[in-house]
Amino acid sequence: MATVGHSGLTAMIHFHGTPISGAEAIVSRLLLSRFAFVSFARPDQMALVSETTAGFALDNGAFSFWKRQQDIDWDLYRSWVLEWYRHPAYQFAILPDVIGGSEEENDDLLQEYGLPSGVPVFHQGESLERLERLADQYSRVALGATEAQIPSETFYSWLDDCMTVLCDSEGKPKVRIHGLRMLNPEIFQRYPFSSCDSTNLGQNYNTPARWAGTYNPVGPEMRGLVLRDRIESFQAPCRFEPPRYQQISLFAS
């Protein structure tokens, strides 16, 4: 549960996407008492996650399957969630969705595949009217960008629009907001997220070529600890502040 601190920041949950490459002993120490985001497309480390983390969320893998141009067996996904939702560390599961599908198609999936603590996805490009409906029906909503590379100007403009719907006149969120692929301090420090996820840790800690400099941590485990703690050292604000647009004077001074 995200809580608000005296500094005006929320105790946002940082979900680290799996699988995380490397020796199992190292991965266990990196995830110990942390939060993990496990994709149905790659459930390889589910057992390890269930034994070591403070909490985990389950993702339907729609983005991964979409990139591979593969269909998803939603009945199998539901069975997988029902296998794990009674675990004490279970947080929530992303409800079935189709990237690039119509709003009607995604609404139908929500009706057909209800899940314990299920979270719907609002996609970039969908109408804000749909976002309003989801916020009225669910206590948590996930925001999913369809751009391959984020952040971007269009991405930020879309998130600004989403926050005007999801937050009240004081900028306080009306529901809990999860950012899919948004565990980047550059992104989540701008918005009142309750939680975000990304595979940044899993993809980058065990790649020596991406680390350089005099104080380069020695060995993969130290790199992982540095990267994990660096990501988690940042927090989200407790309120959304709309962007301030500079007015251009029509009269010369």
N, C-alpha and C positions, 0 to 999 in steps of 0.2 A: 504494500500500500504506500503510495507516495504521500509524504507529509511535508508541511511547509515549515521552513526554519526561520529564525529571526533575521537572517540575511536577505530574505526575500527570494530564496532559492528553494526548489522542491527537492525532496529526496528521491529523485528519479531513479528507476531501476535500469541498470545497464545490462542488457541481455547480449551475451556473446554467442554468436552463431557457431554451430558445429556442423560437420566434424572439424576438429582442430588437429592439424598434422603434428606428427612427432611421436615420441615414445609415450606409452600410456601413463607411465609414472609422472612424466612431466606434465602431460595434459591434466591429470588428476590434481596436481598441485596448483596449476593455473586456474582451475575451476573450483577449487575447494572453497566452500562458503560463498561462492559467487552465483550469478544467475546465467542460465544457458537457454538458448533458443534452438530447438531441434526441428529440423525440416523433415517432413515425410519423404522428401526426395532423397535424403541422406540420413537415415536414422542410425547410422553405424555406431555411434557412441551413446545410445540411449541408456544402456545399462550403467555405464560409467557416470553419466550425468545424474542418474537417479540415486547413485550412491554417494556423490561428492558435493553436489551443489546445494545452495540455500533455497533455490527454486528454479523451475523451468517452465517454459511455455512451448507449445507445439504449433508448428507452422505447417500449412497444407502443402507447401512446396510449389504453389501455382507459378511463381516467377521462374523457378528453375525448370519446371516442365514446359512452360511457355517458351523459354529460350531454346529448349531441345525440340520443340514442336511435337510434344507428346501429350496424350490425354491422361487424365487422372481417374483412377477408380475411386469414386467418392465413398462407396460402401466400405471399401478396404480402409480408407482414411478414417472413417467414423469408427470402425472396429478398433483401429490403432489407438485413437483417442480414448475410447471407452476402456481400453486395456490399462491406461495410465492415469486417468483423471482422479482416481481415488488415492493416488500417491500423495503423501503429506506435502511434498514440495511442488505439486502441480499448481500453476497460476491461472492459465487460460489456454484456449486453443483458437487459432484463426479459423473462422468458418469458411466453407467452400466458396470459391469465387473463380471467375473466368476473366483473365486479363484480356482486354479487347472485346469482351462480350457486352451485350446490351444491358441496360439497367434492369430491364424486365427479366433477363436471363439470370442475372445475379440475385435479384430479389427472389426468384423462384427457388434458387439453390438454398437461400437462407431459410425459406419455408420448409424445404424438404429435408434439410440436414441440420437440425438443431443439435447443439452439443453442450455439455456442461461448461459453464463459464465461457461460452462461445463469443467470439469477437468478430463482427463484420468488417469487411474492407471497403473503404471508399477510395475509388481510383481516380487518378488524375484524368481529367477530361469528362467526368460525370457531372451531372447537374448539382448545384448546391441544394436544390429542393430534396434530392435523395439524401444528402448528408443531414439535412434537418430531420428527415424521417428516421434515419438510423440513430441519431442522437436522442430522439424521443423514445425509441424502442429498446435501446441497449445502454448499459452503464459504461461501456468502453467501446471506442471506435478506433480502428486502425486506418492509418492513411498510407496509401501505396502509390508511389510515383511510377509512371510508366517510362520515364526517361532512362536510358541506359547509364548515363553518367550524371550523378548529382553531387553537389548542388549546382544550380544554374539560375539565371535571372528568371526564367519562366517557372522554374521549380519554386523559387521563393515567392513569386507573385501568386502562384497557386496556393501555397501554404498560408499566405496572408489572407486569402479569400476564405480558406477553410476555417481559420481561427476566428474570423468575424461571425461565423455561424456557430462554432463550438464554444465560444466564450461570451460572457455577459457584458453589460455595458462598462463594467469595471475591469474587464480583461481576464476575469477568473473563469477557468474552464467549467462548463456545465456537466461534462462527462470526462472520464479518463481517456487520454489520448495516447495511442501507441504509434510510433513512427517506424514503419517498415524500411529497413536499410538506411536508417537515419542516425545510427550511433556514431555521429561525427560531431565533435564539439562545435565546429563551425555552424552546424545546423541546429542542434538541440539547445544551444545556449540562447537562441532567439525566441523559443516558443515554450509554452507551459506543458511539456510532455509529461505523462506519468511514467512512460517507459519507451525505450527505443532499442533496436537491435541492429547488428551488422556482423559480417564475417571478417572484419578488419583484423582482429587478433589472430584468428586461425590462418589467415592468408599471409600475414606479414611477419610474424615473430620468428618463423623458422626459415626465412629467406635472407641469408647473410648479405647478398648483393644489395639489399634495400637498406642496409645499415652501414654507416660510414662515420668517420670522425675520430678524434683523439679519445673520446670517452665512450666509444662503442662498447656496450655490455658484452662480456665474454660468455659465449655459449648460448644455446637456444633458450634454456630456461630463464636465464637472467634477462634476455631480450623480451621474453614473454611477460615476465613480471613487470618490467619497465613499461611496456606498451599497455598492458592491462591497467596498471595503476595510473598511467598517464590519462587514459580514456576516462577512468572513473573519478579522476580528480576534478572533473568539470561537472556542473549541474545545470538543470534547466531553471528558468525563472518561474515564479509562481503566477505571473500575469502576462497576458499578451499586450504588447504596446504596438498599435498600428503604425506603419511607416509614416514618417512625416514628409510630405511632399513639399518641396520648395516652390513657392509661388513666384512666377515671373512677372515683374512689373511691366505694364503696358506703356508706362510714361517714363520718359527720360528724366533723370534727376538733375 
